[in-house]
Amino acid sequence: MSAPYPAGGPPSGAPGGKTSLGLDSNMGAMLCYIANFLCCLGIILSIVFLITEKENRFVKFHALQSLFLFAVYAALAIVVEIIGLVLRIAVGDILSGLITWGLWCLITLIVFIFWIWAGIKAYGGQWHKLPGIGDVAFKTVNK
């Protein structure tokens, strides 16, 4: 199978080539998402890629999108906790605990699916934008 780019390497921002850490760019982009399953290692990698990548916009896009996804997850966590506190006052501990636990499970499942889905797309070399946050990440990286 021939390489999709000339021998000089891909143009800036195209998937391919190497990251500043020596990984293939699609592998680095995928790790920004998938490594979040290992004690938030994906967040650390995303920050490292944002700081160290000067030319590879593909990796920077996925790193930024991964951070935005985590920020949405953290914001939803705060909202769920506030809902839990309000429900605890209104309906009691047991029912509020069940509702809060159900919301946690639903939100966590959705975010995990997005992490896996985005990781697969990144590994495939696609500039896949997640709903809502993808456009912001794309515009930020391509300024």
Rosetta blueprint (number, residue, H / E / L):
1 M L
2 S L
3 A L
4 P L
5 Y L
6 P L
7 A L
8 G L
9 G L
10 P L
11 P L
12 S L
13 G L
14 A L
15 P L
16 G L
17 G L
18 K E
19 T L
20 S L
21 L L
22 G L
23 L L
24 D E
25 S H
26 N H
27 M H
28 G H
29 A H
30 M H
31 L H
32 C H
33 Y H
34 I H
35 A H
36 N H
37 F H
38 L L
39 C L
40 C L
41 L H
42 G H
43 I H
44 I H
45 L H
46 S H
47 I H
48 V H
49 F H
50 L H
51 I H
52 T H
53 E L
54 K L
55 E L
56 N L
57 R H
58 F H
59 V H
60 K H
61 F H
62 H H
63 A H
64 L H
65 Q H
66 S H
67 L H
68 F H
69 L H
70 F H
71 A H
72 V H
73 Y H
74 A H
75 A H
76 L H
77 A H
78 I H
79 V H
80 V H
81 E H
82 I H
83 I H
84 G H
85 L H
86 V H
87 L H
88 R H
89 I H
90 A H
91 V H
92 G L
93 D H
94 I H
95 L H
96 S H
97 G H
98 L H
99 I H
100 T H
101 W H
102 G H
103 L H
104 W H
105 C H
106 L H
107 I H
108 T H
109 L H
110 I H
111 V H
112 F H
113 I H
114 F H
115 W H
116 I H
117 W H
118 A H
119 G H
120 I H
121 K H
122 A H
123 Y H
124 G L
125 G L
126 Q L
127 W L
128 H L
129 K L
130 L L
131 P L
132 G L
133 I H
134 G H
135 D H
136 V H
137 A H
138 F H
139 K H
140 T H
141 V H
142 N L
143 K L
